[in-house]
Amino acid sequence: MKKFLSALVVIAFALVGAYPLAYAGDVKATTEEVKGEIKSSGERVKGESKALKEEVKGNDAKADMERAKGKAKANQQKAKAKVKKEKAKIE
């Protein structure tokens, strides 16, 4: 009976000790997701600002190209953030 209780106490402490580690992975995953969203927004804004500069110059085709590049970079940042988020969840 004493061995059983000792084993039970060890298992309980192991589970309680492992909980913060699992929680830390969720926090890191959320952090990576937020960082990706911020970077994505930044890329989108950069593309839009370049497009506006080109529209002022009268280059509508180049403005559309800059907008498309900004959107593509924003989507790339979101994809990178998603990968980092999944990695953080696993850790």
PDB file of N, CA, C and O in Angstrom, chain B, residues numbered from 101:
ATOM      1  N   MET B 101       0.819  -1.185   0.000  1.00  0.00           N
ATOM      2  CA  MET B 101       0.000   0.000   0.000  1.00  0.00           C
ATOM      3  C   MET B 101       0.871   1.261   0.000  1.00  0.00           C
ATOM      4  O   MET B 101       0.539   2.254  -0.647  1.00  0.00           O
ATOM      5  N   LYS B 102       1.967   1.210   0.718  1.00  0.00           N
ATOM      6  CA  LYS B 102       2.854   2.354   0.801  1.00  0.00           C
ATOM      7  C   LYS B 102       3.495   2.647  -0.565  1.00  0.00           C
ATOM      8  O   LYS B 102       3.671   3.807  -0.938  1.00  0.00           O
ATOM      9  N   LYS B 103       3.840   1.586  -1.304  1.00  0.00           N
ATOM     10  CA  LYS B 103       4.428   1.766  -2.633  1.00  0.00           C
ATOM     11  C   LYS B 103       3.399   2.383  -3.584  1.00  0.00           C
ATOM     12  O   LYS B 103       3.725   3.249  -4.397  1.00  0.00           O
ATOM     13  N   PHE B 104       2.171   1.926  -3.468  1.00  0.00           N
ATOM     14  CA  PHE B 104       1.106   2.449  -4.322  1.00  0.00           C
ATOM     15  C   PHE B 104       0.895   3.950  -4.078  1.00  0.00           C
ATOM     16  O   PHE B 104       0.790   4.725  -5.028  1.00  0.00           O
ATOM     17  N   LEU B 105       0.836   4.347  -2.830  1.00  0.00           N
ATOM     18  CA  LEU B 105       0.658   5.758  -2.503  1.00  0.00           C
ATOM     19  C   LEU B 105       1.857   6.590  -2.953  1.00  0.00           C
ATOM     20  O   LEU B 105       1.698   7.714  -3.430  1.00  0.00           O
ATOM     21  N   SER B 106       3.038   6.036  -2.800  1.00  0.00           N
ATOM     22  CA  SER B 106       4.242   6.741  -3.239  1.00  0.00           C
ATOM     23  C   SER B 106       4.216   6.945  -4.752  1.00  0.00           C
ATOM     24  O   SER B 106       4.535   8.025  -5.250  1.00  0.00           O
ATOM     25  N   ALA B 107       3.833   5.895  -5.472  1.00  0.00           N
ATOM     26  CA  ALA B 107       3.746   5.996  -6.930  1.00  0.00           C
ATOM     27  C   ALA B 107       2.679   7.006  -7.332  1.00  0.00           C
ATOM     28  O   ALA B 107       2.883   7.779  -8.268  1.00  0.00           O
ATOM     29  N   LEU B 108       1.562   7.010  -6.645  1.00  0.00           N
ATOM     30  CA  LEU B 108       0.481   7.937  -6.933  1.00  0.00           C
ATOM     31  C   LEU B 108       0.920   9.391  -6.703  1.00  0.00           C
ATOM     32  O   LEU B 108       0.596  10.271  -7.502  1.00  0.00           O
ATOM     33  N   VAL B 109       1.638   9.636  -5.642  1.00  0.00           N
ATOM     34  CA  VAL B 109       2.139  10.979  -5.349  1.00  0.00           C
ATOM     35  C   VAL B 109       3.139  11.418  -6.420  1.00  0.00           C
ATOM     36  O   VAL B 109       3.103  12.567  -6.861  1.00  0.00           O
ATOM     37  N   VAL B 110       4.019  10.528  -6.837  1.00  0.00           N
ATOM     38  CA  VAL B 110       5.006  10.855  -7.867  1.00  0.00           C
ATOM     39  C   VAL B 110       4.305  11.192  -9.175  1.00  0.00           C
ATOM     40  O   VAL B 110       4.664  12.164  -9.840  1.00  0.00           O
ATOM     41  N   ILE B 111       3.315  10.402  -9.546  1.00  0.00           N
ATOM     42  CA  ILE B 111       2.578  10.647 -10.788  1.00  0.00           C
ATOM     43  C   ILE B 111       1.827  11.977 -10.702  1.00  0.00           C
ATOM     44  O   ILE B 111       1.802  12.736 -11.671  1.00  0.00           O
ATOM     45  N   ALA B 112       1.225  12.260  -9.568  1.00  0.00           N
ATOM     46  CA  ALA B 112       0.489  13.519  -9.401  1.00  0.00           C
ATOM     47  C   ALA B 112       1.426  14.718  -9.551  1.00  0.00           C
ATOM     48  O   ALA B 112       1.085  15.691 -10.223  1.00  0.00           O
ATOM     49  N   PHE B 113       2.595  14.650  -8.931  1.00  0.00           N
ATOM     50  CA  PHE B 113       3.538  15.757  -9.053  1.00  0.00           C
ATOM     51  C   PHE B 113       4.069  15.882 -10.485  1.00  0.00           C
ATOM     52  O   PHE B 113       4.312  16.988 -10.966  1.00  0.00           O
ATOM     53  N   ALA B 114       4.243  14.766 -11.148  1.00  0.00           N
ATOM     54  CA  ALA B 114       4.718  14.806 -12.527  1.00  0.00           C
ATOM     55  C   ALA B 114       3.683  15.483 -13.429  1.00  0.00           C
ATOM     56  O   ALA B 114       4.040  16.284 -14.293  1.00  0.00           O
ATOM     57  N   LEU B 115       2.415  15.164 -13.228  1.00  0.00           N
ATOM     58  CA  LEU B 115       1.369  15.782 -14.040  1.00  0.00           C
ATOM     59  C   LEU B 115       1.235  17.272 -13.745  1.00  0.00           C
ATOM     60  O   LEU B 115       1.081  18.080 -14.661  1.00  0.00           O
ATOM     61  N   VAL B 116       1.292  17.627 -12.484  1.00  0.00           N
ATOM     62  CA  VAL B 116       1.183  19.035 -12.102  1.00  0.00           C
ATOM     63  C   VAL B 116       2.395  19.812 -12.616  1.00  0.00           C
ATOM     64  O   VAL B 116       2.262  20.962 -13.033  1.00  0.00           O
ATOM     65  N   GLY B 117       3.558  19.198 -12.588  1.00  0.00           N
ATOM     66  CA  GLY B 117       4.772  19.852 -13.074  1.00  0.00           C
ATOM     67  C   GLY B 117       4.794  20.002 -14.582  1.00  0.00           C
ATOM     68  O   GLY B 117       5.401  20.938 -15.102  1.00  0.00           O
ATOM     69  N   ALA B 118       4.142  19.097 -15.292  1.00  0.00           N
ATOM     70  CA  ALA B 118       4.132  19.148 -16.755  1.00  0.00           C
ATOM     71  C   ALA B 118       3.105  20.150 -17.284  1.00  0.00           C
ATOM     72  O   ALA B 118       3.209  20.597 -18.426  1.00  0.00           O
ATOM     73  N   TYR B 119       2.126  20.503 -16.470  1.00  0.00           N
ATOM     74  CA  TYR B 119       1.076  21.415 -16.937  1.00  0.00           C
ATOM     75  C   TYR B 119       1.615  22.773 -17.379  1.00  0.00           C
ATOM     76  O   TYR B 119       1.239  23.233 -18.457  1.00  0.00           O
ATOM     77  N   PRO B 120       2.475  23.439 -16.604  1.00  0.00           N
ATOM     78  CA  PRO B 120       2.987  24.741 -17.069  1.00  0.00           C
ATOM     79  C   PRO B 120       3.779  24.631 -18.366  1.00  0.00           C
ATOM     80  O   PRO B 120       3.776  25.567 -19.165  1.00  0.00           O
ATOM     81  N   LEU B 121       4.452  23.517 -18.591  1.00  0.00           N
ATOM     82  CA  LEU B 121       5.189  23.345 -19.835  1.00  0.00           C
ATOM     83  C   LEU B 121       4.239  23.293 -21.027  1.00  0.00           C
ATOM     84  O   LEU B 121       4.518  23.882 -22.071  1.00  0.00           O
ATOM     85  N   ALA B 122       3.132  22.599 -20.875  1.00  0.00           N
ATOM     86  CA  ALA B 122       2.146  22.539 -21.951  1.00  0.00           C
ATOM     87  C   ALA B 122       1.524  23.911 -22.173  1.00  0.00           C
ATOM     88  O   ALA B 122       1.288  24.311 -23.313  1.00  0.00           O
ATOM     89  N   TYR B 123       1.261  24.621 -21.104  1.00  0.00           N
ATOM     90  CA  TYR B 123       0.677  25.950 -21.200  1.00  0.00           C
ATOM     91  C   TYR B 123       1.651  26.920 -21.867  1.00  0.00           C
ATOM     92  O   TYR B 123       1.233  27.793 -22.627  1.00  0.00           O
ATOM     93  N   ALA B 124       2.937  26.772 -21.591  1.00  0.00           N
ATOM     94  CA  ALA B 124       3.946  27.651 -22.194  1.00  0.00           C
ATOM     95  C   ALA B 124       3.945  27.503 -23.706  1.00  0.00           C
ATOM     96  O   ALA B 124       4.142  28.487 -24.419  1.00  0.00           O
ATOM     97  N   GLY B 125       3.727  26.297 -24.211  1.00  0.00           N
ATOM     98  CA  GLY B 125       3.655  26.084 -25.654  1.00  0.00           C
ATOM     99  C   GLY B 125       2.495  26.837 -26.269  1.00  0.00           C
ATOM    100  O   GLY B 125       2.624  27.383 -27.364  1.00  0.00           O
ATOM    101  N   ASP B 126       1.360  26.876 -25.582  1.00  0.00           N
ATOM    102  CA  ASP B 126       0.200  27.614 -26.077  1.00  0.00           C
ATOM    103  C   ASP B 126       0.474  29.112 -26.095  1.00  0.00           C
ATOM    104  O   ASP B 126       0.079  29.809 -27.029  1.00  0.00           O
ATOM    105  N   VAL B 127       1.141  29.599 -25.076  1.00  0.00           N
ATOM    106  CA  VAL B 127       1.466  31.026 -25.021  1.00  0.00           C
ATOM    107  C   VAL B 127       2.409  31.389 -26.162  1.00  0.00           C
ATOM    108  O   VAL B 127       2.220  32.403 -26.833  1.00  0.00           O
ATOM    109  N   LYS B 128       3.409  30.568 -26.374  1.00  0.00           N
ATOM    110  CA  LYS B 128       4.359  30.834 -27.456  1.00  0.00           C
ATOM    111  C   LYS B 128       3.662  30.766 -28.812  1.00  0.00           C
ATOM    112  O   LYS B 128       3.947  31.569 -29.700  1.00  0.00           O
ATOM    113  N   ALA B 129       2.750  29.810 -28.971  1.00  0.00           N
ATOM    114  CA  ALA B 129       2.019  29.686 -30.224  1.00  0.00           C
ATOM    115  C   ALA B 129       1.173  30.929 -30.491  1.00  0.00           C
ATOM    116  O   ALA B 129       1.115  31.427 -31.615  1.00  0.00           O
ATOM    117  N   THR B 130       0.529  31.415 -29.451  1.00  0.00           N
ATOM    118  CA  THR B 130      -0.286  32.622 -29.603  1.00  0.00           C
ATOM    119  C   THR B 130       0.598  33.822 -29.935  1.00  0.00           C
ATOM    120  O   THR B 130       0.233  34.658 -30.762  1.00  0.00           O
ATOM    121  N   THR B 131       1.747  33.904 -29.298  1.00  0.00           N
ATOM    122  CA  THR B 131       2.680  34.992 -29.563  1.00  0.00           C
ATOM    123  C   THR B 131       3.132  34.974 -31.016  1.00  0.00           C
ATOM    124  O   THR B 131       3.172  36.016 -31.671  1.00  0.00           O
ATOM    125  N   GLU B 132       3.471  33.791 -31.519  1.00  0.00           N
ATOM    126  CA  GLU B 132       3.902  33.666 -32.916  1.00  0.00           C
ATOM    127  C   GLU B 132       2.791  34.076 -33.873  1.00  0.00           C
ATOM    128  O   GLU B 132       3.046  34.710 -34.897  1.00  0.00           O
ATOM    129  N   GLU B 133       1.566  33.712 -33.537  1.00  0.00           N
ATOM    130  CA  GLU B 133       0.431  34.065 -34.391  1.00  0.00           C
ATOM    131  C   GLU B 133       0.245  35.589 -34.440  1.00  0.00           C
ATOM    132  O   GLU B 133       0.022  36.158 -35.508  1.00  0.00           O
ATOM    133  N   VAL B 134       0.336  36.227 -33.299  1.00  0.00           N
ATOM    134  CA  VAL B 134       0.169  37.686 -33.234  1.00  0.00           C
ATOM    135  C   VAL B 134       1.303  38.390 -33.986  1.00  0.00           C
ATOM    136  O   VAL B 134       1.068  39.352 -34.717  1.00  0.00           O
ATOM    137  N   LYS B 135       2.530  37.904 -33.800  1.00  0.00           N
ATOM    138  CA  LYS B 135       3.658  38.498 -34.512  1.00  0.00           C
ATOM    139  C   LYS B 135       3.468  38.370 -36.020  1.00  0.00           C
ATOM    140  O   LYS B 135       3.776  39.300 -36.766  1.00  0.00           O
ATOM    141  N   GLY B 136       2.966  37.230 -36.467  1.00  0.00           N
ATOM    142  CA  GLY B 136       2.717  37.027 -37.893  1.00  0.00           C
ATOM    143  C   GLY B 136       1.657  37.970 -38.424  1.00  0.00           C
ATOM    144  O   GLY B 136       1.788  38.495 -39.530  1.00  0.00           O
ATOM    145  N   GLU B 137       0.601  38.193 -37.639  1.00  0.00           N
ATOM    146  CA  GLU B 137      -0.452  39.119 -38.054  1.00  0.00           C
ATOM    147  C   GLU B 137       0.099  40.541 -38.168  1.00  0.00           C
ATOM    148  O   GLU B 137      -0.247  41.271 -39.096  1.00  0.00           O
ATOM    149  N   ILE B 138       0.947  40.926 -37.231  1.00  0.00           N
ATOM    150  CA  ILE B 138       1.520  42.280 -37.263  1.00  0.00           C
ATOM    151  C   ILE B 138       2.415  42.444 -38.483  1.00  0.00           C
ATOM    152  O   ILE B 138       2.336  43.451 -39.186  1.00  0.00           O
ATOM    153  N   LYS B 139       3.270  41.451 -38.733  1.00  0.00           N
ATOM    154  CA  LYS B 139       4.143  41.527 -39.901  1.00  0.00           C
ATOM    155  C   LYS B 139       3.329  41.533 -41.188  1.00  0.00           C
ATOM    156  O   LYS B 139       3.664  42.239 -42.140  1.00  0.00           O
ATOM    157  N   SER B 140       2.268  40.748 -41.212  1.00  0.00           N
ATOM    158  CA  SER B 140       1.400  40.694 -42.382  1.00  0.00           C
ATOM    159  C   SER B 140       0.760  42.049 -42.654  1.00  0.00           C
ATOM    160  O   SER B 140       0.710  42.506 -43.795  1.00  0.00           O
ATOM    161  N   SER B 141       0.277  42.678 -41.606  1.00  0.00           N
ATOM    162  CA  SER B 141      -0.334  44.003 -41.758  1.00  0.00           C
ATOM    163  C   SER B 141       0.700  45.017 -42.248  1.00  0.00           C
ATOM    164  O   SER B 141       0.395  45.877 -43.074  1.00  0.00           O
ATOM    165  N   GLY B 142       1.904  44.909 -41.740  1.00  0.00           N
ATOM    166  CA  GLY B 142       2.979  45.806 -42.165  1.00  0.00           C
ATOM    167  C   GLY B 142       3.283  45.669 -43.640  1.00  0.00           C
ATOM    168  O   GLY B 142       3.457  46.670 -44.335  1.00  0.00           O
ATOM    169  N   GLU B 143       3.348  44.443 -44.126  1.00  0.00           N
ATOM    170  CA  GLU B 143       3.622  44.213 -45.551  1.00  0.00           C
ATOM    171  C   GLU B 143       2.483  44.755 -46.418  1.00  0.00           C
ATOM    172  O   GLU B 143       2.722  45.341 -47.474  1.00  0.00           O
ATOM    173  N   ARG B 144       1.250  44.553 -45.963  1.00  0.00           N
ATOM    174  CA  ARG B 144       0.100  45.042 -46.703  1.00  0.00           C
ATOM    175  C   ARG B 144       0.123  46.575 -46.788  1.00  0.00           C
ATOM    176  O   ARG B 144      -0.157  47.146 -47.842  1.00  0.00           O
ATOM    177  N   VAL B 145       0.457  47.230 -45.677  1.00  0.00           N
ATOM    178  CA  VAL B 145       0.515  48.693 -45.642  1.00  0.00           C
ATOM    179  C   VAL B 145       1.644  49.210 -46.526  1.00  0.00           C
ATOM    180  O   VAL B 145       1.482  50.213 -47.220  1.00  0.00           O
ATOM    181  N   LYS B 146       2.798  48.521 -46.500  1.00  0.00           N
ATOM    182  CA  LYS B 146       3.908  48.943 -47.356  1.00  0.00           C
ATOM    183  C   LYS B 146       3.514  48.875 -48.824  1.00  0.00           C
ATOM    184  O   LYS B 146       3.812  49.783 -49.601  1.00  0.00           O
ATOM    185  N   GLY B 147       2.838  47.788 -49.197  1.00  0.00           N
ATOM    186  CA  GLY B 147       2.399  47.647 -50.588  1.00  0.00           C
ATOM    187  C   GLY B 147       1.406  48.726 -50.972  1.00  0.00           C
ATOM    188  O   GLY B 147       1.463  49.272 -52.074  1.00  0.00           O
ATOM    189  N   GLU B 148       0.501  49.029 -50.064  1.00  0.00           N
ATOM    190  CA  GLU B 148      -0.498  50.064 -50.343  1.00  0.00           C
ATOM    191  C   GLU B 148       0.157  51.440 -50.461  1.00  0.00           C
ATOM    192  O   GLU B 148      -0.219  52.233 -51.324  1.00  0.00           O
ATOM    193  N   SER B 149       1.130  51.724 -49.605  1.00  0.00           N
ATOM    194  CA  SER B 149       1.796  53.036 -49.680  1.00  0.00           C
ATOM    195  C   SER B 149       2.590  53.174 -50.977  1.00  0.00           C
ATOM    196  O   SER B 149       2.592  54.241 -51.592  1.00  0.00           O
ATOM    197  N   LYS B 150       3.261  52.110 -51.393  1.00  0.00           N
ATOM    198  CA  LYS B 150       3.981  52.154 -52.669  1.00  0.00           C
ATOM    199  C   LYS B 150       3.003  52.336 -53.825  1.00  0.00           C
ATOM    200  O   LYS B 150       3.290  53.048 -54.787  1.00  0.00           O
ATOM    201  N   ALA B 151       1.848  51.686 -53.721  1.00  0.00           N
ATOM    202  CA  ALA B 151       0.845  51.815 -54.777  1.00  0.00           C
ATOM    203  C   ALA B 151       0.324  53.245 -54.859  1.00  0.00           C
ATOM    204  O   ALA B 151       0.119  53.774 -55.952  1.00  0.00           O
ATOM    205  N   LEU B 152       0.111  53.863 -53.715  1.00  0.00           N
ATOM    206  CA  LEU B 152      -0.365  55.244 -53.720  1.00  0.00           C
ATOM    207  C   LEU B 152       0.668  56.191 -54.325  1.00  0.00           C
ATOM    208  O   LEU B 152       0.310  57.131 -55.035  1.00  0.00           O
ATOM    209  N   LYS B 153       1.943  55.947 -54.047  1.00  0.00           N
ATOM    210  CA  LYS B 153       2.999  56.763 -54.639  1.00  0.00           C
ATOM    211  C   LYS B 153       2.982  56.644 -56.155  1.00  0.00           C
ATOM    212  O   LYS B 153       3.133  57.631 -56.876  1.00  0.00           O
ATOM    213  N   GLU B 154       2.794  55.408 -56.626  1.00  0.00           N
ATOM    214  CA  GLU B 154       2.773  55.195 -58.076  1.00  0.00           C
ATOM    215  C   GLU B 154       1.523  55.808 -58.706  1.00  0.00           C
ATOM    216  O   GLU B 154       1.581  56.282 -59.841  1.00  0.00           O
ATOM    217  N   GLU B 155       0.399  55.809 -57.997  1.00  0.00           N
ATOM    218  CA  GLU B 155      -0.810  56.429 -58.531  1.00  0.00           C
ATOM    219  C   GLU B 155      -0.640  57.938 -58.656  1.00  0.00           C
ATOM    220  O   GLU B 155      -1.138  58.552 -59.599  1.00  0.00           O
ATOM    221  N   VAL B 156       0.071  58.532 -57.693  1.00  0.00           N
ATOM    222  CA  VAL B 156       0.335  59.966 -57.763  1.00  0.00           C
ATOM    223  C   VAL B 156       1.168  60.279 -59.001  1.00  0.00           C
ATOM    224  O   VAL B 156       0.958  61.296 -59.662  1.00  0.00           O
ATOM    225  N   LYS B 157       2.108  59.400 -59.305  1.00  0.00           N
ATOM    226  CA  LYS B 157       2.946  59.590 -60.490  1.00  0.00           C
ATOM    227  C   LYS B 157       2.166  59.334 -61.777  1.00  0.00           C
ATOM    228  O   LYS B 157       2.576  59.763 -62.856  1.00  0.00           O
ATOM    229  N   GLY B 158       1.035  58.627 -61.656  1.00  0.00           N
ATOM    230  CA  GLY B 158       0.231  58.330 -62.843  1.00  0.00           C
ATOM    231  C   GLY B 158       0.451  56.932 -63.395  1.00  0.00           C
ATOM    232  O   GLY B 158      -0.041  56.615 -64.477  1.00  0.00           O
ATOM    233  N   ASN B 159       1.177  56.095 -62.678  1.00  0.00           N
ATOM    234  CA  ASN B 159       1.450  54.723 -63.124  1.00  0.00           C
ATOM    235  C   ASN B 159       0.433  53.762 -62.495  1.00  0.00           C
ATOM    236  O   ASN B 159       0.712  53.126 -61.478  1.00  0.00           O
ATOM    237  N   ASP B 160      -0.734  53.670 -63.108  1.00  0.00           N
ATOM    238  CA  ASP B 160      -1.785  52.823 -62.536  1.00  0.00           C
ATOM    239  C   ASP B 160      -1.417  51.340 -62.585  1.00  0.00           C
ATOM    240  O   ASP B 160      -1.725  50.588 -61.660  1.00  0.00           O
ATOM    241  N   ALA B 161      -0.751  50.921 -63.676  1.00  0.00           N
ATOM    242  CA  ALA B 161      -0.382  49.511 -63.794  1.00  0.00           C
ATOM    243  C   ALA B 161       0.635  49.129 -62.712  1.00  0.00           C
ATOM    244  O   ALA B 161       0.534  48.071 -62.091  1.00  0.00           O
ATOM    245  N   LYS B 162       1.598  49.999 -62.505  1.00  0.00           N
ATOM    246  CA  LYS B 162       2.617  49.721 -61.486  1.00  0.00           C
ATOM    247  C   LYS B 162       2.000  49.771 -60.083  1.00  0.00           C
ATOM    248  O   LYS B 162       2.419  49.031 -59.192  1.00  0.00           O
ATOM    249  N   ALA B 163       1.010  50.640 -59.893  1.00  0.00           N
ATOM    250  CA  ALA B 163       0.319  50.724 -58.606  1.00  0.00           C
ATOM    251  C   ALA B 163      -0.395  49.400 -58.311  1.00  0.00           C
ATOM    252  O   ALA B 163      -0.332  48.891 -57.192  1.00  0.00           O
ATOM    253  N   ASP B 164      -1.072  48.850 -59.318  1.00  0.00           N
ATOM    254  CA  ASP B 164      -1.742  47.565 -59.131  1.00  0.00           C
ATOM    255  C   ASP B 164      -0.738  46.461 -58.821  1.00  0.00           C
ATOM    256  O   ASP B 164      -0.999  45.577 -58.005  1.00  0.00           O
ATOM    257  N   MET B 165       0.422  46.529 -59.489  1.00  0.00           N
ATOM    258  CA  MET B 165       1.459  45.528 -59.245  1.00  0.00           C
ATOM    259  C   MET B 165       1.975  45.632 -57.804  1.00  0.00           C
ATOM    260  O   MET B 165       2.175  44.614 -57.142  1.00  0.00           O
ATOM    261  N   GLU B 166       2.190  46.852 -57.323  1.00  0.00           N
ATOM    262  CA  GLU B 166       2.676  47.041 -55.950  1.00  0.00           C
ATOM    263  C   GLU B 166       1.655  46.544 -54.922  1.00  0.00           C
ATOM    264  O   GLU B 166       2.027  45.955 -53.907  1.00  0.00           O
ATOM    265  N   ARG B 167       0.374  46.782 -55.189  1.00  0.00           N
ATOM    266  CA  ARG B 167      -0.673  46.274 -54.292  1.00  0.00           C
ATOM    267  C   ARG B 167      -0.654  44.747 -54.260  1.00  0.00           C
ATOM    268  O   ARG B 167      -0.760  44.135 -53.197  1.00  0.00           O
ATOM    269  N   ALA B 168      -0.517  44.151 -55.429  1.00  0.00           N
ATOM    270  CA  ALA B 168      -0.494  42.688 -55.503  1.00  0.00           C
ATOM    271  C   ALA B 168       0.729  42.130 -54.777  1.00  0.00           C
ATOM    272  O   ALA B 168       0.635  41.116 -54.086  1.00  0.00           O
ATOM    273  N   LYS B 169       1.876  42.795 -54.934  1.00  0.00           N
ATOM    274  CA  LYS B 169       3.080  42.349 -54.237  1.00  0.00           C
ATOM    275  C   LYS B 169       2.897  42.454 -52.729  1.00  0.00           C
ATOM    276  O   LYS B 169       3.319  41.567 -51.987  1.00  0.00           O
ATOM    277  N   GLY B 170       2.272  43.534 -52.275  1.00  0.00           N
ATOM    278  CA  GLY B 170       2.028  43.706 -50.846  1.00  0.00           C
ATOM    279  C   GLY B 170       1.120  42.621 -50.297  1.00  0.00           C
ATOM    280  O   GLY B 170       1.361  42.095 -49.210  1.00  0.00           O
ATOM    281  N   LYS B 171       0.073  42.282 -51.045  1.00  0.00           N
ATOM    282  CA  LYS B 171      -0.845  41.219 -50.612  1.00  0.00           C
ATOM    283  C   LYS B 171      -0.148  39.867 -50.592  1.00  0.00           C
ATOM    284  O   LYS B 171      -0.360  39.058 -49.688  1.00  0.00           O
ATOM    285  N   ALA B 172       0.688  39.633 -51.601  1.00  0.00           N
ATOM    286  CA  ALA B 172       1.405  38.352 -51.659  1.00  0.00           C
ATOM    287  C   ALA B 172       2.368  38.214 -50.478  1.00  0.00           C
ATOM    288  O   ALA B 172       2.457  37.150 -49.866  1.00  0.00           O
ATOM    289  N   LYS B 173       3.085  39.286 -50.164  1.00  0.00           N
ATOM    290  CA  LYS B 173       4.010  39.241 -49.023  1.00  0.00           C
ATOM    291  C   LYS B 173       3.246  39.082 -47.713  1.00  0.00           C
ATOM    292  O   LYS B 173       3.711  38.401 -46.800  1.00  0.00           O
ATOM    293  N   ALA B 174       2.074  39.709 -47.621  1.00  0.00           N
ATOM    294  CA  ALA B 174       1.258  39.579 -46.412  1.00  0.00           C
ATOM    295  C   ALA B 174       0.808  38.130 -46.244  1.00  0.00           C
ATOM    296  O   ALA B 174       0.852  37.589 -45.139  1.00  0.00           O
ATOM    297  N   ASN B 175       0.379  37.505 -47.333  1.00  0.00           N
ATOM    298  CA  ASN B 175      -0.033  36.099 -47.259  1.00  0.00           C
ATOM    299  C   ASN B 175       1.143  35.193 -46.908  1.00  0.00           C
ATOM    300  O   ASN B 175       0.984  34.204 -46.192  1.00  0.00           O
ATOM    301  N   GLN B 176       2.316  35.536 -47.413  1.00  0.00           N
ATOM    302  CA  GLN B 176       3.521  34.751 -47.093  1.00  0.00           C
ATOM    303  C   GLN B 176       3.829  34.854 -45.603  1.00  0.00           C
ATOM    304  O   GLN B 176       4.178  33.852 -44.979  1.00  0.00           O
ATOM    305  N   GLN B 177       3.709  36.033 -45.030  1.00  0.00           N
ATOM    306  CA  GLN B 177       3.965  36.217 -43.594  1.00  0.00           C
ATOM    307  C   GLN B 177       2.951  35.437 -42.758  1.00  0.00           C
ATOM    308  O   GLN B 177       3.300  34.862 -41.728  1.00  0.00           O
ATOM    309  N   LYS B 178       1.699  35.421 -43.206  1.00  0.00           N
ATOM    310  CA  LYS B 178       0.676  34.664 -42.484  1.00  0.00           C
ATOM    311  C   LYS B 178       0.997  33.175 -42.513  1.00  0.00           C
ATOM    312  O   LYS B 178       0.832  32.479 -41.511  1.00  0.00           O
ATOM    313  N   ALA B 179       1.458  32.686 -43.666  1.00  0.00           N
ATOM    314  CA  ALA B 179       1.805  31.270 -43.775  1.00  0.00           C
ATOM    315  C   ALA B 179       2.981  30.928 -42.873  1.00  0.00           C
ATOM    316  O   ALA B 179       2.978  29.889 -42.213  1.00  0.00           O
ATOM    317  N   LYS B 180       3.989  31.799 -42.842  1.00  0.00           N
ATOM    318  CA  LYS B 180       5.141  31.574 -41.964  1.00  0.00           C
ATOM    319  C   LYS B 180       4.704  31.552 -40.505  1.00  0.00           C
ATOM    320  O   LYS B 180       5.172  30.727 -39.720  1.00  0.00           O
ATOM    321  N   ALA B 181       3.808  32.460 -40.150  1.00  0.00           N
ATOM    322  CA  ALA B 181       3.328  32.525 -38.763  1.00  0.00           C
ATOM    323  C   ALA B 181       2.565  31.263 -38.398  1.00  0.00           C
ATOM    324  O   ALA B 181       2.658  30.778 -37.270  1.00  0.00           O
ATOM    325  N   LYS B 182       1.814  30.734 -39.347  1.00  0.00           N
ATOM    326  CA  LYS B 182       1.051  29.517 -39.083  1.00  0.00           C
ATOM    327  C   LYS B 182       1.992  28.341 -38.820  1.00  0.00           C
ATOM    328  O   LYS B 182       1.746  27.527 -37.929  1.00  0.00           O
ATOM    329  N   VAL B 183       3.061  28.259 -39.597  1.00  0.00           N
ATOM    330  CA  VAL B 183       4.052  27.187 -39.416  1.00  0.00           C
ATOM    331  C   VAL B 183       4.723  27.330 -38.057  1.00  0.00           C
ATOM    332  O   VAL B 183       4.885  26.345 -37.336  1.00  0.00           O
ATOM    333  N   LYS B 184       5.116  28.564 -37.701  1.00  0.00           N
ATOM    334  CA  LYS B 184       5.762  28.789 -36.405  1.00  0.00           C
ATOM    335  C   LYS B 184       4.808  28.483 -35.258  1.00  0.00           C
ATOM    336  O   LYS B 184       5.224  27.974 -34.217  1.00  0.00           O
ATOM    337  N   LYS B 185       3.546  28.789 -35.445  1.00  0.00           N
ATOM    338  CA  LYS B 185       2.543  28.512 -34.417  1.00  0.00           C
ATOM    339  C   LYS B 185       2.426  27.013 -34.180  1.00  0.00           C
ATOM    340  O   LYS B 185       2.394  26.564 -33.034  1.00  0.00           O
ATOM    341  N   GLU B 186       2.363  26.233 -35.263  1.00  0.00           N
ATOM    342  CA  GLU B 186       2.261  24.781 -35.135  1.00  0.00           C
ATOM    343  C   GLU B 186       3.513  24.194 -34.478  1.00  0.00           C
ATOM    344  O   GLU B 186       3.416  23.275 -33.665  1.00  0.00           O
ATOM    345  N   LYS B 187       4.681  24.722 -34.828  1.00  0.00           N
ATOM    346  CA  LYS B 187       5.924  24.261 -34.208  1.00  0.00           C
ATOM    347  C   LYS B 187       5.912  24.560 -32.705  1.00  0.00           C
ATOM    348  O   LYS B 187       6.330  23.735 -31.892  1.00  0.00           O
ATOM    349  N   ALA B 188       5.428  25.746 -32.356  1.00  0.00           N
ATOM    350  CA  ALA B 188       5.392  26.132 -30.941  1.00  0.00           C
ATOM    351  C   ALA B 188       4.429  25.256 -30.155  1.00  0.00           C
ATOM    352  O   ALA B 188       4.686  24.949 -28.990  1.00  0.00           O
ATOM    353  N   LYS B 189       3.334  24.852 -30.768  1.00  0.00           N
ATOM    354  CA  LYS B 189       2.386  23.979 -30.086  1.00  0.00           C
ATOM    355  C   LYS B 189       3.006  22.612 -29.803  1.00  0.00           C
ATOM    356  O   LYS B 189       2.736  21.998 -28.771  1.00  0.00           O
ATOM    357  N   ILE B 190       3.830  22.150 -30.722  1.00  0.00           N
ATOM    358  CA  ILE B 190       4.460  20.838 -30.573  1.00  0.00           C
ATOM    359  C   ILE B 190       5.512  20.878 -29.464  1.00  0.00           C
ATOM    360  O   ILE B 190       5.669  19.911 -28.719  1.00  0.00           O
ATOM    361  N   GLU B 191       6.224  21.986 -29.359  1.00  0.00           N
ATOM    362  CA  GLU B 191       7.305  22.087 -28.360  1.00  0.00           C
ATOM    363  C   GLU B 191       6.782  22.068 -26.957  1.00  0.00           C
ATOM    364  O   GLU B 191       7.560  22.144 -26.007  1.00  0.00           O
TER     365      GLU B 191
END
